[in-house]
Amino acid sequence: MSTTIDPLLFSPHMPRTSSGRAQAISRKARPSERTFRRRRRVLGVGVVFMVATAVIASGAVASDPLQENTSVPRTVIAQHGDTLWDIARTIVPEGSIGDLVTDMVRLNGSHIEPGQVIRIP
């Protein structure tokens, strides 16, 4: 019975053991412990980067926390014939409303429809 040697497992340059046979896995074929540590670090940094990207993309990071004297934006439902100027005048009965209207246009657009929820800054 003859034996066949797989050329992919054995190399002619492999050192021989005391019995004369070539070693199946040489020391250089296996990555070192240093390589494993480096791979684990790179994988860890990659996972942290992906998690941070997901958190930032979801908007879950508070960039400007609310102060005590600020109010949460309110909403008003537009009625037939309402304009942003009319809604702003009901919120601020006296004084200048130009800045409020500008903010409302930025939040809601310049054209409103009846039944539309208008966000008030």
VEXSE-190845 format. One record per residue (C-alpha): y, z, x; residue number from 1; residue in three letters. Coordinates in pm, 1 decimal. Example, Ala and Ser with C-alpha at 12.3 -4.5 7.8 and 13.67 -1.06 7.14 Angstrom:
BEGIN
+----------+----------+----------+------+------+
:    north :       up :     east : resi : resn :
+----------+----------+----------+------+------+
:   -450.0 :    780.0 :   1230.0 :    1 :  Ala :
:   -106.0 :    714.0 :   1367.0 :    2 :  Ser :
+----------+----------+----------+------+------+
END
This chain:
BEGIN
+----------+----------+----------+------+------+
:    north :       up :     east : resi : resn :
+----------+----------+----------+------+------+
:      0.0 :      0.0 :      0.0 :    1 :  Met :
:    335.7 :    -99.4 :    142.1 :    2 :  Ser :
:    664.4 :     79.2 :     82.1 :    3 :  Thr :
:    990.3 :    -90.8 :      9.6 :    4 :  Thr :
:   1316.8 :     49.1 :    141.6 :    5 :  Ile :
:   1619.1 :      3.5 :    -80.2 :    6 :  Asp :
:   1892.5 :   -142.6 :    144.4 :    7 :  Pro :
:   2165.4 :     19.2 :    -67.6 :    8 :  Leu :
:   2033.5 :    367.9 :      4.9 :    9 :  Leu :
:   1974.0 :    326.9 :    375.9 :   10 :  Phe :
:   2192.1 :    186.7 :    645.2 :   11 :  Ser :
:   2077.1 :     80.3 :    991.6 :   12 :  Pro :
:   2351.5 :    305.0 :   1137.2 :   13 :  His :
:   2231.0 :    622.6 :    964.2 :   14 :  Met :
:   2104.1 :    899.8 :   1187.2 :   15 :  Pro :
:   1733.7 :    965.4 :   1184.5 :   16 :  Arg :
:   1580.4 :   1300.9 :   1101.7 :   17 :  Thr :
:   1318.7 :   1471.4 :   1314.7 :   18 :  Ser :
:   1048.2 :   1293.4 :   1118.6 :   19 :  Ser :
:   1201.8 :    956.4 :   1202.8 :   20 :  Gly :
:   1322.2 :    865.1 :    852.8 :   21 :  Arg :
:   1688.3 :    785.4 :    774.4 :   22 :  Ala :
:   1878.6 :   1037.9 :    564.6 :   23 :  Gln :
:   1935.9 :    916.6 :    208.1 :   24 :  Ala :
:   2286.4 :   1058.8 :    178.0 :   25 :  Ile :
:   2495.7 :   1097.5 :    485.3 :   26 :  Ser :
:   2768.6 :   1356.8 :    521.8 :   27 :  Arg :
:   3039.3 :   1088.4 :    520.6 :   28 :  Lys :
:   2918.4 :    942.2 :    191.4 :   29 :  Ala :
:   3001.9 :   1269.3 :     12.3 :   30 :  Arg :
:   3372.8 :   1359.9 :    -32.7 :   31 :  Pro :
:   3483.6 :   1674.3 :    144.3 :   32 :  Ser :
:   3596.5 :   1995.5 :    -22.3 :   33 :  Glu :
:   3953.4 :   1905.0 :     74.2 :   34 :  Arg :
:   3921.2 :   1578.7 :   -119.1 :   35 :  Thr :
:   3791.6 :   1764.2 :   -425.6 :   36 :  Phe :
:   4086.4 :   2007.5 :   -411.6 :   37 :  Arg :
:   4333.2 :   1718.9 :   -383.4 :   38 :  Arg :
:   4172.6 :   1538.7 :   -677.9 :   39 :  Arg :
:   4191.0 :   1856.1 :   -888.4 :   40 :  Arg :
:   4561.0 :   1898.7 :   -802.1 :   41 :  Arg :
:   4640.5 :   1537.7 :   -889.4 :   42 :  Val :
:   4451.4 :   1568.9 :  -1217.3 :   43 :  Leu :
:   4635.0 :   1894.7 :  -1297.2 :   44 :  Gly :
:   4974.0 :   1740.1 :  -1227.9 :   45 :  Val :
:   4880.7 :   1443.4 :  -1446.6 :   46 :  Gly :
:   4780.3 :   1667.9 :  -1736.3 :   47 :  Val :
:   5100.9 :   1873.7 :  -1705.3 :   48 :  Val :
:   5305.9 :   1552.1 :  -1697.7 :   49 :  Phe :
:   5135.3 :   1418.2 :  -2011.9 :   50 :  Met :
:   5185.5 :   1744.9 :  -2200.6 :   51 :  Val :
:   5551.3 :   1764.7 :  -2096.3 :   52 :  Ala :
:   5605.9 :   1404.2 :  -2203.5 :   53 :  Thr :
:   5447.6 :   1471.7 :  -2542.4 :   54 :  Ala :
:   5662.1 :   1781.0 :  -2596.7 :   55 :  Val :
:   5983.5 :   1601.8 :  -2502.5 :   56 :  Ile :
:   5896.3 :   1297.1 :  -2713.0 :   57 :  Ala :
:   5828.3 :   1514.0 :  -3016.6 :   58 :  Ser :
:   6170.8 :   1677.3 :  -2989.1 :   59 :  Gly :
:   6019.8 :   2023.3 :  -2976.4 :   60 :  Ala :
:   6249.3 :   2132.5 :  -2695.9 :   61 :  Val :
:   6567.3 :   2312.6 :  -2803.1 :   62 :  Ala :
:   6851.1 :   2144.8 :  -2617.1 :   63 :  Ser :
:   7137.3 :   2326.4 :  -2788.5 :   64 :  Asp :
:   7034.4 :   2638.4 :  -2978.3 :   65 :  Pro :
:   7231.8 :   2726.7 :  -3289.5 :   66 :  Leu :
:   7501.2 :   2983.1 :  -3246.6 :   67 :  Gln :
:   7557.2 :   3256.1 :  -3502.9 :   68 :  Glu :
:   7880.8 :   3107.7 :  -3637.3 :   69 :  Asn :
:   7742.8 :   2755.4 :  -3690.2 :   70 :  Thr :
:   7593.2 :   2652.0 :  -4020.1 :   71 :  Ser :
:   7288.7 :   2441.3 :  -4088.5 :   72 :  Val :
:   7376.0 :   2092.7 :  -4221.8 :   73 :  Pro :
:   7385.8 :   2077.6 :  -4600.6 :   74 :  Arg :
:   7310.6 :   1789.9 :  -4832.0 :   75 :  Thr :
:   7469.5 :   1644.3 :  -5144.0 :   76 :  Val :
:   7319.5 :   1387.5 :  -5380.1 :   77 :  Ile :
:   7558.7 :   1097.2 :  -5432.7 :   78 :  Ala :
:   7654.9 :   1017.5 :  -5791.7 :   79 :  Gln :
:   7771.8 :    683.8 :  -5934.1 :   80 :  His :
:   8126.4 :    614.2 :  -5808.2 :   81 :  Gly :
:   8120.2 :    869.7 :  -5523.3 :   82 :  Asp :
:   8258.7 :    782.1 :  -5181.6 :   83 :  Thr :
:   8230.0 :    967.2 :  -4853.4 :   84 :  Leu :
:   8602.5 :   1048.5 :  -4881.2 :   85 :  Trp :
:   8550.6 :   1204.3 :  -5227.9 :   86 :  Asp :
:   8257.3 :   1411.9 :  -5106.5 :   87 :  Ile :
:   8454.8 :   1524.0 :  -4799.5 :   88 :  Ala :
:   8750.9 :   1622.3 :  -5021.5 :   89 :  Arg :
:   8524.6 :   1843.0 :  -5237.4 :   90 :  Thr :
:   8401.7 :   2020.4 :  -4921.6 :   91 :  Ile :
:   8749.5 :   2058.8 :  -4767.7 :   92 :  Val :
:   8998.2 :   2078.6 :  -5059.9 :   93 :  Pro :
:   9305.8 :   2099.6 :  -4834.8 :   94 :  Glu :
:   9378.0 :   1966.1 :  -4487.9 :   95 :  Gly :
:   9260.7 :   1675.3 :  -4280.3 :   96 :  Ser :
:   8919.4 :   1533.1 :  -4362.1 :   97 :  Ile :
:   8918.7 :   1237.7 :  -4119.9 :   98 :  Gly :
:   8688.2 :   1403.4 :  -3866.2 :   99 :  Asp :
:   8449.4 :   1516.8 :  -4141.0 :  100 :  Leu :
:   8430.8 :   1162.3 :  -4284.8 :  101 :  Val :
:   8367.0 :   1021.7 :  -3935.7 :  102 :  Thr :
:   8077.7 :   1265.6 :  -3887.1 :  103 :  Asp :
:   7939.5 :   1183.3 :  -4232.2 :  104 :  Met :
:   7949.0 :    809.3 :  -4154.0 :  105 :  Val :
:   7765.7 :    879.0 :  -3827.4 :  106 :  Arg :
:   7493.1 :   1075.2 :  -4012.6 :  107 :  Leu :
:   7458.8 :    863.3 :  -4329.3 :  108 :  Asn :
:   7603.7 :    519.7 :  -4263.3 :  109 :  Gly :
:   7917.4 :    371.0 :  -4413.6 :  110 :  Ser :
:   7758.7 :    254.3 :  -4741.5 :  111 :  His :
:   7609.3 :    504.3 :  -4987.9 :  112 :  Ile :
:   7408.4 :    448.5 :  -5304.9 :  113 :  Glu :
:   7381.0 :    664.6 :  -5619.4 :  114 :  Pro :
:   7096.7 :    914.3 :  -5575.4 :  115 :  Gly :
:   7114.7 :    899.2 :  -5195.6 :  116 :  Gln :
:   7092.9 :   1233.7 :  -5016.1 :  117 :  Val :
:   7412.1 :   1267.0 :  -4812.3 :  118 :  Ile :
:   7389.9 :   1495.6 :  -4510.3 :  119 :  Arg :
:   7697.4 :   1710.8 :  -4452.3 :  120 :  Ile :
:   7762.3 :   1819.0 :  -4090.0 :  121 :  Pro :
+----------+----------+----------+------+------+
END
